[in-house]
């Protein structure tokens, strides 16, 4: 009346969270024909495959991410979306992964996973599974019976035969009918106390690996927790909360639900540890159970157990976990892919630009001279812009390199400092006393009321001496700044030639030292000239002296007055002056007043002349530095120091070992990024075609 047990399947179509179509496969119970010929359904059904959320869009995206991971694009600082599996030791982490992959992983005491194990699960139609390991550039085929041993051998090859761990990953590829399309990274279980020959710092080593993988925002944390422990005490929870405080990218798997069913529903619904992506409770495979038997037992447990059956079906069982992981994985990859494309392009452009700035490898004297001339001309043209013409296009944001503006500021500051030194000499106390003392000492046989020239020079020379260090300090400051600017420009153009740059710096320092010495000599000449005699053709002197002298009569009247409230007077340019001390003194008060006003008027001329002379001197010497003296000084330093001309320059331009390594690194980086770009381009083209 019927046929022997023939499995039936139904396929229903749904959509995921992004609105993409997904196919859900349902296995029907076996139909068995009884002896009487009546068809009967029995309760032992073949469990459905775990490809619950198989989505044709996800596989190519996942392949692209896996290929990028294989290319080690993370070495370029480009993080990939990854499901990272963490858990305390003995939390049941291996059992969860075994149930998802349908294979047996290494078991034993202590740490079983000693290296990051990248598990690439891929559903395919071929009934014969295909398994292989990838590590250290090798591909090692294996099968379901030998996989655990193969992983142990590969781990020993990577991390040694002891109990130590390594950051170097091992990839396990599982192509098998019914497995979910997933890529996960299984990390060593967390242990605090080293046992069985483990390193003393085993916790720190494991913690370092885990933090490396779970810190990137692109990582989804699959936190495996045992139902037998309090979740807040789990070290894996503490670690994940350090990088994902609100649990927005953490999914929790609660194992051993059958061993601690009491209060489990309350623990996962209370969510005291902020698991943003939710909980899935599972039952581990026990003993020699097959994976199919284990899943049937799991389904029966959550359907029939008086406590566990109260849990919503959306949060129990390995099939639910598989579905959640595939959906989360598809969502995070779709979200991150545009940013990955941008980062690859940015990093590639940056590496290509950096390589283009690397020095060319010179092989002859002629090539060396060509490179040297190009560097020198570029540097000199830049210095002409910023030192002479006030053009700052090469350093638009660096105000310290806007030299004409900074020189103008320093010159104004110098003028202010000179003026302050002059103001300090304008004492309002003992007004005219010093001038009268000088006049008394300058007396000679001559006509009365005649102003002695020697008295004027004595006061002038003393004032000049008081400010003589100010222009020297100013020149020191200016030339130090010029040396800094010139060195900065040459450093920019010679940065890839350290030996050449060293010689350039010596030449620049020597040249600026010579220019500075000439400036010091010139400044001292200016100072000595001002001491030697008094002269100006500027009409400002007479105009200023006339204004000041217009106040003399009023001042003398106040001095001669006996009225007590006339003991103070206001004189323009000096302020309020006490004059009571001048009553009854010598009759040279008029000469003293005249002398003071002449000195005051002339001192303005002296200060202005010093500023003007230094400004013109600097303009000339900076131009000479750039246009006349710089080239012979540098050429002499480079070619004359060793006496063999262009050959010396060629040696300075030879690529250093560090430059060779840098070139190799950049070439390797560019190749990796170009390969990565091609991988992503293929996937983007496929997605566009499918749409």
C-alpha positions as CSV (number, residue, x, y, z in Angstrom):
1,X,0.0,0.0,0.0
2,X,3.0,2.3,0.5
3,X,6.7,2.3,-0.2
4,X,9.7,1.9,2.1
5,X,10.9,4.9,4.1
6,X,11.5,7.7,1.6
7,X,12.5,11.0,3.1
8,X,10.4,14.0,2.0
9,X,11.6,17.6,2.2
10,X,9.7,20.9,2.0
11,X,11.2,24.3,1.2
12,X,9.5,27.5,2.4
13,X,10.7,30.9,1.5
14,X,11.1,33.8,3.9
15,X,13.1,37.0,4.1
16,X,15.8,38.0,6.4
17,X,16.1,41.3,8.4
18,X,17.4,43.1,5.3
19,X,14.6,41.9,3.1
20,X,16.6,39.4,1.2
21,X,15.1,36.1,0.2
22,X,16.2,33.0,2.2
23,X,15.4,29.4,1.9
24,X,14.3,27.3,4.9
25,X,14.7,23.5,4.5
26,X,12.4,21.3,6.6
27,X,12.9,17.5,6.9
28,X,9.9,15.4,7.2
29,X,9.6,12.2,9.3
30,X,10.5,8.9,7.8
31,X,7.5,7.0,6.3
32,X,7.7,3.3,7.4
33,X,5.5,0.5,5.9
34,X,4.2,-1.9,8.6
35,X,3.8,-5.6,8.0
36,X,0.1,-5.2,7.5
37,X,0.9,-2.8,4.7
38,X,-0.3,0.3,6.5
39,X,1.8,3.5,6.4
40,X,2.8,4.7,9.8
41,X,4.8,7.8,11.0
42,X,7.3,7.2,13.7
43,X,8.8,9.8,16.0
44,X,12.5,9.3,15.1
45,X,12.8,11.8,12.3
46,X,16.0,12.6,10.4
47,X,17.1,16.0,11.7
48,X,17.1,18.8,9.1
49,X,20.5,20.2,7.9
50,X,21.7,23.3,9.7
51,X,21.6,25.5,6.5
52,X,18.6,27.2,7.9
53,X,19.3,30.6,6.6
54,X,21.2,29.8,3.5
55,X,21.2,32.9,1.3
56,X,22.7,33.0,-2.2
57,X,23.8,36.5,-1.5
58,X,25.8,35.6,1.6
59,X,28.1,33.0,0.1
60,X,29.9,35.2,-2.3
61,X,30.3,37.9,0.3
62,X,31.6,35.4,2.8
63,X,34.0,34.0,0.1
64,X,35.3,37.5,-0.4
65,X,35.9,38.1,3.3
66,X,37.6,34.7,3.6
67,X,39.8,35.5,0.6
68,X,40.7,38.9,2.1
69,X,41.5,37.2,5.4
70,X,43.7,34.7,3.5
71,X,45.5,37.5,1.9
72,X,46.2,38.9,5.4
73,X,44.7,42.3,4.6
74,X,44.5,42.9,8.4
75,X,48.2,43.5,8.2
76,X,47.4,46.8,6.4
77,X,45.2,47.9,9.3
78,X,41.9,46.9,7.5
79,X,39.7,45.0,9.9
80,X,37.3,42.3,8.5
81,X,33.9,41.4,9.9
82,X,34.5,38.3,12.0
83,X,32.6,36.0,14.3
84,X,34.9,35.5,17.2
85,X,34.2,32.6,19.6
86,X,35.4,33.1,23.2
87,X,34.7,31.3,26.4
88,X,36.2,30.2,29.7
89,X,37.9,26.8,29.8
90,X,35.5,23.9,30.0
91,X,32.6,26.2,29.0
92,X,31.6,23.8,26.2
93,X,33.0,25.9,23.4
94,X,34.4,23.0,21.4
95,X,31.1,21.1,21.6
96,X,29.2,24.1,20.2
97,X,31.6,24.3,17.3
98,X,31.5,20.6,16.7
99,X,27.7,20.7,16.5
100,X,27.8,23.5,14.0
101,X,30.4,21.9,11.8
102,X,29.4,18.3,12.3
103,X,33.0,17.2,13.0
104,X,35.1,16.2,16.0
105,X,37.6,18.7,17.3
106,X,40.6,18.0,19.6
107,X,39.7,17.1,23.2
108,X,41.8,16.7,26.3
109,X,43.0,18.3,29.5
110,X,44.2,21.9,29.5
111,X,44.1,24.1,26.5
112,X,43.0,22.3,23.4
113,X,42.9,25.4,21.1
114,X,46.4,26.9,21.3
115,X,46.2,29.0,18.1
116,X,43.4,31.0,16.6
117,X,41.4,28.5,14.6
118,X,39.6,30.0,11.6
119,X,36.7,27.7,10.8
120,X,35.3,28.2,7.3
121,X,32.0,26.2,7.0
122,X,30.5,25.9,3.6
123,X,27.4,24.0,2.5
124,X,27.7,22.1,-0.8
125,X,25.6,19.5,-2.6
126,X,28.3,16.8,-2.9
127,X,27.5,14.1,-0.3
128,X,31.2,13.5,0.2
129,X,32.6,16.1,2.7
130,X,35.8,18.0,1.8
131,X,38.1,19.1,4.6
132,X,41.5,20.6,4.6
133,X,43.8,22.8,6.8
134,X,45.7,25.9,5.7
135,X,48.6,27.2,7.6
136,X,52.1,28.6,7.0
137,X,51.5,28.6,3.2
138,X,50.5,24.9,3.1
139,X,47.3,23.2,2.4
140,X,46.8,19.8,4.1
141,X,43.8,17.6,3.1
142,X,42.2,15.6,5.8
143,X,38.9,13.8,6.5
144,X,36.3,13.6,9.3
145,X,38.0,10.7,11.0
146,X,41.5,12.3,11.0
147,X,40.6,16.0,11.5
148,X,41.2,16.1,15.2
149,X,44.7,14.6,14.9
150,X,45.5,16.8,11.9
151,X,44.6,19.9,13.9
152,X,46.8,18.8,16.7
153,X,49.8,18.1,14.4
154,X,49.3,21.5,12.7
155,X,49.0,23.3,16.1
156,X,52.2,21.6,17.2
157,X,54.0,22.8,14.1
158,X,52.8,26.3,14.6
159,X,53.0,26.7,18.4
160,X,55.4,23.9,19.4
161,X,54.9,20.6,21.1
162,X,54.5,22.0,24.5
163,X,51.5,23.9,26.1
164,X,52.4,27.3,24.7
165,X,50.1,29.3,22.4
166,X,50.7,31.4,19.3
167,X,49.0,34.3,17.5
168,X,49.6,32.6,14.1
169,X,46.2,31.4,12.9
170,X,45.3,27.9,11.5
171,X,42.4,27.7,9.0
172,X,40.1,24.7,8.9
173,X,37.9,24.5,5.7
174,X,34.8,22.3,6.0
175,X,32.7,21.8,2.8
176,X,29.9,19.6,3.8
177,X,26.2,19.1,3.0
178,X,24.0,20.7,5.5
179,X,26.4,22.9,7.4
180,X,25.6,26.6,7.7
181,X,27.6,29.1,5.6
182,X,29.8,30.5,8.4
183,X,33.3,31.7,9.1
184,X,34.3,31.8,12.8
185,X,37.5,32.3,14.7
186,X,37.8,29.9,17.7
187,X,40.2,31.3,20.3
188,X,41.9,29.5,23.2
189,X,39.7,29.0,26.3
190,X,40.4,31.4,29.1
191,X,42.3,30.0,32.1
192,X,43.8,31.9,35.0
193,X,45.9,29.2,36.7
194,X,48.6,27.5,34.6
195,X,48.6,23.8,34.9
196,X,50.2,20.8,33.1
197,X,53.3,22.6,32.0
198,X,51.5,25.7,30.8
199,X,53.5,29.0,30.7
200,X,53.3,31.1,33.9
201,X,51.8,34.0,32.0
202,X,49.3,31.8,30.1
203,X,46.4,34.1,31.2
204,X,48.1,37.2,29.8
205,X,49.0,35.5,26.5
206,X,45.4,34.2,26.0
207,X,44.0,37.6,27.0
208,X,46.2,39.3,24.5
209,X,45.0,37.1,21.6
210,X,41.4,37.5,22.6
211,X,41.5,41.3,22.9
212,X,43.3,41.5,19.6
213,X,40.3,39.7,17.9
214,X,37.3,41.1,19.8
215,X,38.4,44.8,20.0
216,X,37.7,45.8,16.3
217,X,34.2,47.2,15.9
218,X,33.7,44.8,13.0
219,X,33.9,41.7,15.2
220,X,30.9,39.8,16.4
221,X,31.6,38.2,19.8
222,X,30.1,34.7,20.2
223,X,30.4,34.3,24.0
224,X,30.0,30.7,25.1
225,X,28.8,30.4,28.7
226,X,28.1,27.3,30.8
227,X,24.7,27.1,32.4
228,X,26.4,25.7,35.5
229,X,28.1,29.0,36.5
230,X,27.0,32.6,37.3
231,X,27.4,34.6,34.1
232,X,28.8,37.8,35.8
233,X,31.8,35.7,37.1
234,X,32.8,34.5,33.7
235,X,36.1,35.9,32.5
236,X,34.9,35.9,28.9
237,X,32.1,38.2,29.9
238,X,34.5,40.6,31.6
239,X,36.7,40.7,28.5
240,X,33.8,41.2,26.0
241,X,32.4,44.0,28.2
242,X,35.7,45.8,28.1
243,X,35.3,46.3,24.3
244,X,31.5,46.0,24.0
245,X,30.1,47.6,27.1
246,X,26.4,47.6,26.0
247,X,26.7,44.1,24.3
248,X,25.6,45.5,20.9
249,X,27.8,43.0,19.1
250,X,27.7,40.1,21.5
251,X,25.7,36.9,21.2
252,X,25.7,34.4,24.1
253,X,25.5,30.7,23.7
254,X,24.5,28.9,26.9
255,X,25.8,25.3,27.0
256,X,25.0,22.4,29.3
257,X,21.4,23.5,29.7
258,X,20.5,19.9,30.6
259,X,22.9,20.0,33.6
260,X,21.5,23.2,35.2
261,X,18.0,23.8,34.1
262,X,16.8,25.4,37.3
263,X,16.7,29.1,37.0
264,X,18.1,29.2,33.5
265,X,15.1,30.9,32.0
266,X,15.4,33.6,34.6
267,X,19.1,34.0,34.0
268,X,18.8,34.6,30.3
269,X,15.7,36.8,30.5
270,X,17.2,39.0,33.3
271,X,20.3,39.6,31.2
272,X,22.5,40.9,34.0
273,X,25.5,41.0,31.7
274,X,24.1,43.0,28.7
275,X,24.0,40.5,25.8
276,X,22.6,42.8,23.0
277,X,22.2,40.1,20.4
278,X,20.4,37.7,22.7
279,X,20.9,34.2,24.1
280,X,20.7,30.7,22.6
281,X,20.6,27.8,25.0
282,X,21.9,24.5,23.7
283,X,22.5,20.9,24.8
284,X,26.0,19.5,24.2
285,X,26.6,16.2,22.5
286,X,27.2,13.5,25.1
287,X,29.5,10.5,24.8
288,X,29.3,8.6,21.6
289,X,26.1,10.2,20.4
290,X,26.1,11.0,16.7
291,X,25.4,14.6,15.7
292,X,22.0,13.6,14.5
293,X,21.2,11.8,17.7
294,X,22.5,14.8,19.7
295,X,20.2,17.2,17.9
296,X,17.2,14.9,18.4
297,X,17.9,14.7,22.1
298,X,18.3,18.5,22.2
299,X,15.0,19.0,20.5
300,X,13.3,16.6,22.9
301,X,14.9,18.3,25.9
302,X,13.6,21.7,25.1
303,X,10.2,20.4,24.1
304,X,9.5,18.1,27.0
305,X,11.6,19.3,30.0
306,X,9.3,20.9,32.6
307,X,11.5,23.9,33.0
308,X,13.4,24.2,29.7
309,X,10.2,23.8,27.6
310,X,9.1,27.2,28.9
311,X,11.8,28.9,26.9
312,X,10.8,30.4,23.6
313,X,11.7,28.3,20.6
314,X,13.6,31.3,19.1
315,X,16.3,31.0,21.8
316,X,17.0,27.3,22.0
317,X,18.9,24.7,20.0
318,X,21.8,24.5,17.6
319,X,19.6,25.1,14.5
320,X,18.5,28.4,15.9
321,X,22.1,29.3,16.7
322,X,23.1,28.5,13.2
323,X,20.3,30.6,11.7
324,X,21.2,33.6,14.0
325,X,24.9,33.4,13.2
326,X,24.3,33.3,9.4
327,X,21.9,36.2,9.6
328,X,24.2,38.3,11.8
329,X,27.1,37.4,9.6
330,X,25.3,38.5,6.4
331,X,24.2,41.7,8.0
332,X,27.7,42.7,9.3
333,X,29.4,41.8,6.0
334,X,26.9,43.9,4.0
335,X,27.3,46.8,6.4
336,X,31.1,46.7,6.5
337,X,31.9,46.0,2.8
338,X,31.6,49.6,1.5
339,X,33.9,50.7,4.3
340,X,36.4,47.9,3.5
341,X,36.4,49.0,-0.2
342,X,37.1,52.6,0.9
343,X,39.9,51.6,3.3
344,X,41.6,49.4,0.6
345,X,41.5,52.2,-1.9
346,X,42.8,54.8,0.7
347,X,45.6,52.5,1.9
348,X,46.6,51.6,-1.7
349,X,46.7,55.2,-2.8
350,X,48.7,56.1,0.3
351,X,51.2,53.2,-0.3
352,X,51.6,54.1,-4.0
353,X,52.2,57.7,-3.1
354,X,54.7,56.8,-0.4
355,X,56.6,54.5,-2.9
356,X,56.7,57.3,-5.5
357,X,58.5,59.5,-2.9
358,X,61.1,56.9,-2.3
359,X,64.6,57.9,-3.6
360,X,65.6,56.6,-7.0
361,X,68.5,54.2,-6.8
362,X,71.5,55.9,-8.5
363,X,74.1,53.8,-10.2
364,X,76.5,56.4,-11.7
365,X,78.2,59.7,-11.0
366,X,76.0,61.3,-13.6
367,X,72.8,60.1,-12.0
368,X,74.0,61.2,-8.6
369,X,74.7,64.7,-9.8
370,X,71.3,64.8,-11.5
371,X,69.6,63.8,-8.3
372,X,71.7,66.3,-6.2
373,X,71.0,69.2,-8.6
374,X,67.3,68.4,-8.5
375,X,67.2,68.4,-4.7
376,X,69.3,71.5,-4.4
377,X,67.2,73.5,-7.0
378,X,63.9,72.4,-5.4
379,X,65.2,73.5,-2.0
380,X,66.5,76.8,-3.2
381,X,63.3,77.6,-5.1
382,X,61.4,76.9,-1.9
383,X,63.7,79.1,0.2
384,X,63.3,82.0,-2.3
385,X,59.6,81.7,-1.9
386,X,59.4,81.7,1.8
387,X,62.5,83.9,2.7
388,X,62.4,86.5,-0.1
389,X,59.0,86.6,-1.8
390,X,56.7,85.7,1.0
391,X,54.9,82.8,-0.8
392,X,53.9,80.0,1.5
393,X,52.1,77.5,-0.8
394,X,54.4,74.7,0.2
395,X,53.7,75.3,3.9
396,X,50.2,76.7,3.9
397,X,49.3,75.6,7.5
398,X,52.7,75.9,9.2
399,X,52.9,79.5,10.3
400,X,56.5,79.0,11.6
401,X,57.6,78.6,7.9
402,X,56.0,82.0,6.9
403,X,59.4,83.6,7.2
404,X,58.8,87.1,5.8
405,X,55.8,87.6,8.2
406,X,57.8,86.2,11.2
407,X,60.8,88.4,10.4
408,X,58.5,91.4,10.3
409,X,57.1,90.4,13.7
410,X,60.6,90.0,15.2
411,X,61.7,93.3,13.8
412,X,58.7,95.1,15.4
413,X,59.4,93.3,18.6
414,X,63.0,94.5,18.4
415,X,61.8,98.1,18.0
416,X,59.5,97.7,21.0
417,X,62.4,96.4,23.1
418,X,64.6,99.3,22.1
419,X,61.9,101.8,22.9
420,X,61.4,100.2,26.3
421,X,65.0,100.5,27.1
422,X,64.8,104.2,26.2
423,X,61.7,104.6,28.4
424,X,63.6,103.1,31.3
425,X,66.1,105.9,31.0
426,X,63.4,108.6,31.3
427,X,63.4,108.8,35.1
428,X,60.9,111.3,36.5
429,X,62.9,111.5,39.7
430,X,65.9,113.9,40.0
431,X,64.9,115.6,36.8
432,X,67.8,117.4,35.1
433,X,70.2,116.5,38.0
434,X,72.3,114.1,35.8
435,X,72.4,116.6,32.9
436,X,73.6,119.4,35.2
437,X,76.3,117.1,36.7
438,X,77.6,116.3,33.2
439,X,77.5,120.0,32.3
440,X,79.4,121.0,35.4
441,X,82.1,118.5,34.5
442,X,82.2,119.8,30.9
443,X,83.0,123.4,31.9
444,X,85.8,125.1,30.1
445,X,86.9,128.6,29.2
446,X,84.3,129.7,26.7
447,X,81.3,131.9,26.2
448,X,78.5,131.6,28.8
449,X,75.3,129.6,28.1
450,X,77.1,127.7,25.3
451,X,76.1,124.0,25.3
452,X,79.2,121.9,25.3
453,X,79.3,119.2,22.6
454,X,81.3,116.9,24.9
455,X,78.4,116.8,27.4
456,X,76.0,115.7,24.7
457,X,78.4,112.9,23.6
458,X,78.9,111.6,27.2
459,X,75.2,111.1,27.7
460,X,74.7,109.7,24.1
461,X,77.5,107.2,24.5
462,X,76.1,106.0,27.8
463,X,72.6,105.5,26.4
464,X,74.0,103.6,23.4
465,X,76.0,101.4,25.6
466,X,73.0,100.5,27.7
467,X,71.1,99.1,24.6
468,X,74.1,97.6,22.8
469,X,73.2,94.0,23.6
470,X,69.6,94.3,22.4
471,X,70.5,94.3,18.6
472,X,73.0,91.4,19.2
473,X,70.3,89.3,20.8
474,X,67.9,90.2,18.0
475,X,70.4,89.0,15.3
476,X,71.0,85.8,17.3
477,X,67.3,85.1,17.3
478,X,66.8,85.9,13.6
479,X,69.7,83.8,12.3
480,X,68.7,80.9,14.5
481,X,65.3,81.0,13.0
482,X,66.6,81.3,9.5
483,X,68.8,78.2,10.1
484,X,65.8,76.3,11.3
485,X,63.8,77.2,8.2
486,X,66.6,76.4,5.8
487,X,67.3,73.0,7.6
488,X,63.6,72.2,7.5
489,X,63.4,72.8,3.7
490,X,66.4,70.7,2.9
491,X,65.2,68.0,5.3
492,X,62.0,67.8,3.4
493,X,63.7,67.3,0.1
494,X,66.5,65.0,1.4
495,X,64.5,62.9,3.8
496,X,65.1,59.8,1.7
497,X,68.8,60.3,1.6
498,X,70.0,60.4,5.3
499,X,73.7,60.6,4.4
500,X,73.2,63.5,2.0
501,X,70.9,65.2,4.6
502,X,73.6,64.9,7.3
503,X,76.1,66.6,5.0
504,X,73.5,69.3,4.0
505,X,72.9,70.1,7.7
506,X,76.6,70.5,8.3
507,X,76.9,72.8,5.4
508,X,73.8,74.9,6.4
509,X,75.1,75.2,10.0
510,X,78.5,76.3,8.8
511,X,77.1,78.8,6.4
512,X,74.6,80.3,8.9
513,X,77.4,80.6,11.5
514,X,79.5,82.6,9.0
515,X,76.5,84.8,8.1
516,X,75.7,85.3,11.8
517,X,79.3,86.3,12.5
518,X,79.2,88.9,9.8
519,X,75.9,90.3,11.1
520,X,77.4,90.5,14.6
521,X,80.3,92.5,13.3
522,X,78.0,94.8,11.3
523,X,75.8,95.4,14.4
524,X,78.8,96.3,16.4
525,X,79.8,98.8,13.7
526,X,76.3,100.3,13.9
527,X,76.6,100.7,17.7
528,X,80.1,102.1,17.5
529,X,79.0,104.6,14.8
530,X,76.3,105.8,17.1
531,X,78.8,106.3,19.9
532,X,81.3,108.1,17.8
533,X,79.4,111.2,16.9
534,X,76.0,112.7,16.6
535,X,74.5,113.4,13.2
536,X,71.3,113.3,11.3
537,X,69.8,115.1,8.3
538,X,66.3,114.1,9.4
539,X,64.0,117.2,9.9
540,X,62.2,115.2,12.6
541,X,65.0,115.9,15.0
542,X,64.6,119.7,14.8
543,X,60.8,119.4,14.9
544,X,60.8,117.2,17.9
545,X,63.4,119.3,19.7
546,X,61.4,122.5,19.0
547,X,58.2,120.9,20.5
548,X,60.1,119.9,23.6
549,X,61.9,123.2,24.1
550,X,58.6,125.1,23.9
551,X,57.9,123.9,27.4
552,X,61.2,125.3,28.8
553,X,60.0,128.8,29.9
554,X,57.0,127.3,31.8
555,X,59.3,124.8,33.5
556,X,61.9,127.4,34.6
557,X,59.2,129.7,35.9
558,X,57.8,126.9,38.0
559,X,61.3,126.1,39.3
560,X,61.9,129.7,40.3
561,X,58.5,130.1,41.9
562,X,58.3,129.9,45.7
563,X,54.7,128.7,45.7
564,X,54.6,125.1,47.2
565,X,52.0,123.8,44.9
566,X,54.4,124.6,41.9
567,X,56.7,121.7,42.9
568,X,55.3,119.5,40.1
569,X,54.9,120.0,36.4
570,X,53.7,118.0,33.4
571,X,56.1,117.9,30.4
572,X,55.0,116.3,27.2
573,X,57.0,113.1,26.5
574,X,57.9,112.7,30.2
575,X,54.7,113.0,32.2
576,X,54.5,114.4,35.7
577,X,57.9,115.7,36.9
578,X,59.0,116.7,40.4
579,X,60.9,120.0,40.2
580,X,61.2,121.1,43.9
581,X,64.7,119.7,44.1
582,X,65.9,122.1,41.4
583,X,65.3,125.3,43.4
584,X,68.4,126.9,44.5
585,X,70.7,124.8,42.3
586,X,73.2,126.1,39.8
587,X,72.3,128.4,37.0
588,X,72.9,125.7,34.3
589,X,69.3,124.5,34.6
590,X,68.4,126.1,31.3
591,X,71.3,124.4,29.6
592,X,70.4,121.1,31.3
593,X,66.9,121.3,30.1
594,X,68.1,122.1,26.6
595,X,70.6,119.2,26.7
596,X,67.9,116.7,27.9
597,X,65.5,117.7,25.2
598,X,68.2,117.5,22.5
599,X,69.1,114.0,23.7
600,X,65.5,113.0,23.8
601,X,64.8,114.2,20.2
602,X,68.0,112.7,18.9
603,X,67.5,109.4,20.7
604,X,64.4,108.8,18.6
605,X,66.5,109.2,15.5
606,X,69.1,106.7,16.8
607,X,66.6,104.0,17.6
608,X,64.8,104.4,14.3
609,X,68.2,104.3,12.5
610,X,69.2,101.1,14.3
611,X,66.0,99.4,13.3
612,X,66.2,100.5,9.7
613,X,69.8,99.6,9.3
614,X,69.3,96.1,10.8
615,X,66.3,95.5,8.6
616,X,68.1,96.5,5.4
617,X,71.2,94.5,6.5
618,X,69.1,91.4,7.0
619,X,67.3,91.7,3.7
620,X,70.6,91.9,1.9
621,X,72.3,89.0,3.8
622,X,69.3,86.7,3.6
623,X,69.2,87.2,-0.2
624,X,73.0,86.6,-0.4
625,X,72.6,83.5,1.7
626,X,70.1,82.0,-0.8
627,X,71.4,83.3,-4.1
628,X,75.2,83.6,-3.6
629,X,76.6,81.7,-0.6
630,X,74.5,78.6,-0.2
631,X,75.5,76.7,-3.4
632,X,79.3,76.9,-3.0
633,X,79.1,76.1,0.7
634,X,77.0,73.0,0.1
635,X,79.0,71.9,-2.9
636,X,82.3,72.3,-1.0
637,X,81.0,70.3,1.9
638,X,79.7,67.5,-0.3
639,X,82.4,67.3,-2.8
640,X,85.4,68.8,-1.2
641,X,85.3,67.0,2.2
642,X,86.4,63.7,0.7
643,X,88.3,65.0,-2.3
644,X,86.6,62.7,-4.9
645,X,83.8,65.0,-6.2
646,X,80.7,63.4,-7.7
647,X,81.7,59.9,-6.3
648,X,81.2,61.3,-2.8
649,X,77.7,62.5,-3.7
650,X,77.0,59.1,-5.2
651,X,77.9,57.4,-2.0
652,X,75.7,59.8,-0.1
653,X,72.8,58.9,-2.3
654,X,73.1,55.1,-2.0
655,X,70.0,53.5,-0.6
656,X,70.3,52.5,3.0
657,X,69.3,49.1,4.3
658,X,66.3,50.6,6.0
659,X,65.2,52.2,2.7
660,X,65.6,48.9,1.0
661,X,63.3,47.3,3.6
662,X,60.9,50.1,3.3
663,X,60.7,49.7,-0.5
664,X,60.2,45.9,-0.2
665,X,57.5,46.5,2.4
666,X,55.7,49.0,0.2
667,X,55.8,46.8,-2.8
668,X,54.5,43.9,-0.8
669,X,51.7,46.1,0.6
670,X,50.7,47.4,-2.8
671,X,50.5,43.9,-4.3
672,X,48.4,42.7,-1.3
673,X,46.1,45.7,-1.6
674,X,45.7,45.3,-5.4
675,X,44.9,41.7,-5.0
676,X,42.4,42.6,-2.3
677,X,40.9,45.3,-4.6
678,X,40.4,42.7,-7.3
679,X,38.7,40.3,-4.8
680,X,36.2,43.0,-3.8
681,X,35.7,44.2,-7.3
682,X,34.7,40.7,-8.4
683,X,32.2,40.4,-5.6
684,X,30.7,43.9,-6.3
685,X,30.4,43.1,-10.0
686,X,28.6,39.9,-9.1
687,X,26.2,41.6,-6.7
688,X,25.5,44.2,-9.3
689,X,24.8,41.5,-11.9
690,X,22.5,39.6,-9.6
691,X,20.5,42.7,-8.9
